[in-house]
């Protein structure tokens, strides 16, 4: 079935799968409202559904209060339902689905009741062997309530817990069986556990405020709740937070890491710091590199909000061409706004962005964006600039060309839907209506993160750090 232009615009961006957040307050204070603010800061990582699960470490074991629903954090939660979530330990989650359909049942955190008590779990990432594990668990009596791979992890942890003495040991055993990308926060009645896959695809960090410890996908959420950043969880590490403090298990850590490079290019909030590198600085660096590798004579450098702005500033600083604003963004437009019908003239891009005509009229403009996926949105934005009177529009992209799908929790589509897969740079330039086009080169990615190594660039190179799956959790071909 052919999608309309408007529908294509809606899906012509990239989406991260999820954001996770957890708190353990040793003083016994309720943590639900703190988790709410943490999730609010992580909203950019998922706008489809969200949830919070809490427990009281001094209360009866196995009593978990939870609430989750479809929608944004401030739509799902209100003072009334937050008030009911009593407990000093808890986990939260924001979700955008890659594996598993967009329904309330698939919202997280997952809460599991089993022989040893209860588990609350939030997961960010994507498993490669979810389908075979799900089948194996089903034959041992597991009944699945969702279609998400996160439930497979939860069941594995519960099953392993029956064989070992502690939840953290069970998490470690489960990690030996699952392949793929994951940052996990697991809440047991008396512990908060954080785990990161051995490749470190997804970020996870530790924070502290007074007598409370935090686990979060990004440092920006720690800042929001007034917590101090302690450190990043290492790839392969399991951290266990109890009333006695933090314990660490690094037995699954390995030399080879594959942190997602797109956290720096697009996903993470610019005020976050991931694995020792400032996201904002990485984006400014990308712009500086583009100015050196793809220079062009122009009058103005502009960024496509939001992630294009720091890269545009970097390009301006390096080239000496003035930096300015060309776009006004409607910040109240989420992914869920009503799509215009094909018969109408409104475009999704026009609803989200408007051009400042006075800023671009009669000028040669360099437009910096973070990526081109299908090309539909880029063509629309170039058209908006030209319709507003821009004399020339030179497009610069702060990432390399997308040539391959991602299997690790980023919503990059199959190759036949990627414009760069079947077209040269010159052809793409023509398709989007630009006067010139330049991408960040793959070999400059390390320079962007100040010489950093151990990142995954498979969506650009096809060099996957592990064998891609043949099918995903839904049984669809990868």
N, C-alpha and C positions, 0 to 999 in steps of 0.2 A: 504494500500500500504506500503510495507516494505521500510524503509529508508536505504540508504547505510551507511557504517561505517563513511564515511566522513561527510555525512549529520547529522548523529547522534552526531558526535563530535561538529559540529557547534551549535547544539541546546542543548548540554549537559552542558550548563552553566546557570547562573541565570541572569536575567535582571530586572532592576528597570524600572518603567514605564516612568518617566519624571523628568525634572528639570525645575524650574520656576525662573524668575528674573524680577524685576521691578525697575524703577527709576522715581523720581520726582525731577527735578532741579528747585528750587525756583528762581534762577537767570535767567532762561529762556534759558540756553544753550541747544543745541541739545544733545540728550541722546542715539541715535542709536548706535554709535560706542562704548559707554560704555556698553550698553546691549550686544553687540557683544562679548566683552571681558569677560563679566559675563557668557554668555552662553558657551564660549570656556572653562571656568573653570569648567562648569557643564556638559561637553560633556560625561563624564563617565556615566551619568544618562540616556542617550538616544542618539543613533547614527543613528536613522532612518530618522528623519526629524527635521527641526527647523524653527523658524520664529520670527519676530519682528514686533510689531505694535506701532506706536507713534502718539502723538497728541500735538497740541500747546495750552496751557492753556489760552493764551492771544488772540488766533485766534478765528475764527468762530466756534461755538459749532458743534460737529458732524463730523468734518473733521478728518479722521484717515488715515494715510499712513501706509501700511503694505506690508511685503514681506515674503513669506515662501515657502519652497520646500523640496523635499526629499534629504537626504544626510547630511554630517557633516557640522558643522558651517563654517569652512574655505572653504568648497566646495560651499555652498549655497550663502554666502555673499562675496562681493568684494567692493572696494572703490566706484565703480560706483553706485551699487544699494543701498549702505549705504548712499551715498550722497543725494539720493532722499527722505530719511526718515527724514523729518524735524519735530522737536517737542521736547518739554522739559519734556514730561511725556510719559512713554512707558512701555510695557511688552514684555518679550521674553520667549521662550520655546524650550526645546530639548525633543525629544520624542522617546520612544521605545514602540510599541503597545502591550497591553495585550487585551484590548477590542477595537474592531474596526480594520479593515484591514489596511495594510500598503500601503496607497495611499496618494497622495498629498492633497486631500480634507480633510483628517483627520489630517493634520498638524495643529499646533496651533502657535500663539494665534488665538482664534476665534474672529471675529469682527462682532458685531450684530448691525444693524440699526433698531431702533424701534421708537415708538411715542415720547418718552422722549429724544431721541438723539441717542448716540452710546455707546456701551460697547466693550471693548477689554478684553479678559480673557485668562489666562493661568491656567491650572489645572494639578496637580500631584496626582494620586490616582486612585481609582476604586470604583464605586457605586454599592451597593448591590440591590437597588430597581430601577435601571435605566430603566429596561424594562417596569415596570408598570407605571412609571412616563412618559416615552416616549409615551406610549399608551394613557394615560390620556391627555397629551398635544396635541397629534395628533387629538383627538376628540374635542379639543377646537380650532382647526384651524392651529396648528403649522405645518410647512413644514420643515422637517429636511434635511439638506444638507450633513450631515456626518453620520457615523455609530458609533461615539464615545459618551461615556456617558457625556463628558464635555459639549457637546451641550445641553444636558438636563438641566444641571446646569445653563448655560447661559440663556436659555429660561425661566426657573423658576425665575431667578433674574429679567429679563425684565418684566415678567408678574406681579411679586410682586411690581415692581417699580411703576406700574400704580395705586397701592392702597395706597402707602405710600409716605412720603415727601422726603426721601433721598435714595440714592443708598445703603448706609450701612444698613439701615433698611430693604431694599429689600433683601440684602445678608443674613441678619439674619433670615428673614422669609423663604427664600429658604433653609437655613441650617436646619430649623425645619422639612423640608419635605424629605431631602435626607439622606440616610443611607449609611455608608461606609467610605472610606478613602479619604481625600482630603486636599490638601493645595492649596489655590486659590490666584491669584493676579488679581484684577479687576481694569481696567482703565476706569474711566468715564471722561467726558470733563475737569473736574476741580479737580478730586480726584484720589488717588491711594489707593486701599483697599486690605488688606491682611487678609485671614481667614484660620483657621486651624480647622479640625473636632474635636468634643469634646473628642475623644479618643487620638488625637494627633499622629495618625499613621505615617504621613509624616512630615518631618521637615520643618520649615519656620522661618527665622530670620530677624531682622531689622538692617540696617547699616546706617551710616551717613558719608558724606564727604563734608566738607565746608558747602555750602547751599543746599545740595541735600540729599534726603533720599532714602534708598534702601530696597527692599524686596528680599530675596533669599532663595532657598532651602538649601544652605550650606554656612558656613562662608568662605570657601576657595574662593568663587567667590567675596566676599567682599574684601578679601586680594588682589585679582588680580586687582581690580579697585581702590585700595588705600583707601577703606572705612573702617571706624572704626566700629567694632561690637558694637551694642547698647544692644540688648537682643534678646532672642527667643520669638516668638509669642507663647502665651500659648495655650494648647489644648482647643478648643472651643472659643478662643478669635477672635474678629474682630478688626483690627486696621485700622483707616482711616487717611490718610496723606493728608493734605490740606496746603495752603499757611500759615495757622495759626499754623501748627505743627501737632503733632500726637494725635489723640483721640482714646480711647480704650473702647470696649464694652465686658465685661466678663460675660454677663448674661447667655450664653450657656455653660460656663465652668462647669465641673463636677469633682467629686472626683476620679472616676475610669478613669484611662488613659491606653492606650495600644500602646505605641510607638513601632515602628517596630524594633526588636532587630537586624535584619539583616543589618540595617544601620551601626551598629558598627562592625559587622562581615565582611561585604563585600561591600555594596553599596556606602557608603560615601567615599570621598577622605580622606586619612589618616591625612591630615593637616586640616581637619574640626573639629569643636567642636559642638556637638549637645546636646541640653538640659543640658548644664553644664558639659558634659563629652567629653574629647578628644578621638577621634576615634583611633588615633595611640596608645594611652595608653591602650585603651580597647583591642586592638589586641595583644599588648605585654603581657597584663594580661592573655589573653586566652592561649598564648604559655606557660606562667609560670605555669598555672593551669594544662595544658596537661603534663608538665614535672613531676609534682607531682603525677597526677592520672594515667599516662601511661608511666612510665619510661622504658627505654631500653638501654642496652649497645650498644654504637655506636661510630663512629669516627668523624662524621660530621652531622650538622643540616642545612638543606637547606629549603628555602621557594619557593613555586610556585608563580611566579610574578602575580599581584603585592600584593594582599591582604594577601598572605601567608608569605610574608617577615617579617613584624613586629611580627607575631606570632612565626615564626622560631627564631627570635632574642630573644623573651621572653623564649622560650624553652631552648635555649642555655644559657642564663643568669642564669636560675634556675638550670639547670642540670650540667653546667660546660663543656658541650661538645662543641667544637668549632663550630662557625657559619660561613658559607661560601656561596658563590654563585655557583650554579650548572647549572643555566639556563641563556641563553642569549635570551631576548625577542625581537622579531621584532615589534617595536612600531608603524610601519606604516601599520599594518594589522588591519583593522576595521572589523565590522561584515559583510561588504558587498563585501569582496574580492571574486574573482571567485572561486567557489568550484571545487576542482579536480573531474574529472569524476571517476566513480567506476572502470573503466578499468585501471586508472592510479594508480601508487603506492604512490604518494604524499599524506600525511595525513595532515588534518587541523592543528593538534597539531604540526607537524614538521615544518609547515610553520610559526607558531607563536613562537615556542620554539625550541632552540637547546641546547644540553647538552655540558658543558665543560668537556671533557673526562678526562683531567689531574686532575680535581678537585675531581672526584668520583671514578676513577679506583682503584680497590682493597680495597675499603672502605665500611664500614657498614654505610649506610646513613639513617638519619631520614628525611623524606620529609613531610613538613607541607603544607596543603592546607586548604582553607576556607570551602569547602563543597564537598560532592559527591551527584550528582543528579541521573543520570542514570548509571554512572560508566564507560562509554565509555572513557571519557577523562582521568580519573584516571588510567585506565588500560594502556592507551597509554603512559602516563608519566612515570609510573613504568617501562614499557618496554623500554623506552628511556634510563632511568638510568641504567638498567641492561645490555642493549646492549652496553652502554658506559663503562662497566666493574665494576659497583657497585657490591660488594660482597653480600650485603643484602640491602633491601629497606623496612624500617619501616614507614608506613604512619600514620600520626596524623592529625586529622581534627579539626579545631578550631570552630566547631559548632556541635550541636547534629545531630542525624540522621533525615533526612527529611522523615516524615511518612504521611504527609497530604498536600493537595494543599492549596495555599494562595488565598484569595478572595479580597485582599486589595491593589492590584497594583503591586505585585511581580509575576514574571512569573514562578511560581513553578507548574509543570504539575500535572495531576491526579495521584492518588495513584498507579495505575497499571504501571505507567512509572517510579516510584521512586524505585530505587534498594533496599533501606532499608525497603520498605513496605513489600516485599515478601521474604527477606533474612535476616539471622542472621548476626552479625558482622563477625563471623568466615567464613560464606559463602561469604560475600562481599570481605573479605580479599583474599580468594581463587580466586574469579572472577577477581579481579584487579591485581592478581599476586604478592601481597605484602607478606613480611615475617611476618609482624604483622600489626594490625590496631587498632587505638584507637580514639574515638570521645570525644569531650567536653561533659560532662554530663549536662543535663538540669538544675539540681539544682545548677550548678556552674555559670549559666548565670548572676545571680545577682552579684556574686563575680567579674566577668569580668568587669562589669561597676561600680565597687567600692561600692557595696551594693545598687545600684539603683533598684527602683521598678517601677511598672506601665508600663511594656512593654508587647508586644504581642509575644508569642512563639507558636502560634497555629500550625505552620507548623511542629513543633516538637512534640507537645502534643495533638493536636486536640481540645484544649480548646479555642474555638473562642470567642472573646469578645462580638460578636453579632451573631445572627442566620445566617448561611451561606445561600446564595441565591440558588434557585432551577435552575435558568437559568441566563445566562449573557446577555449583551446588544445585542448579536447576536442571542439570542434565543437558544443558545446551553446549554446543561446541565452542571452545575458546578461540 
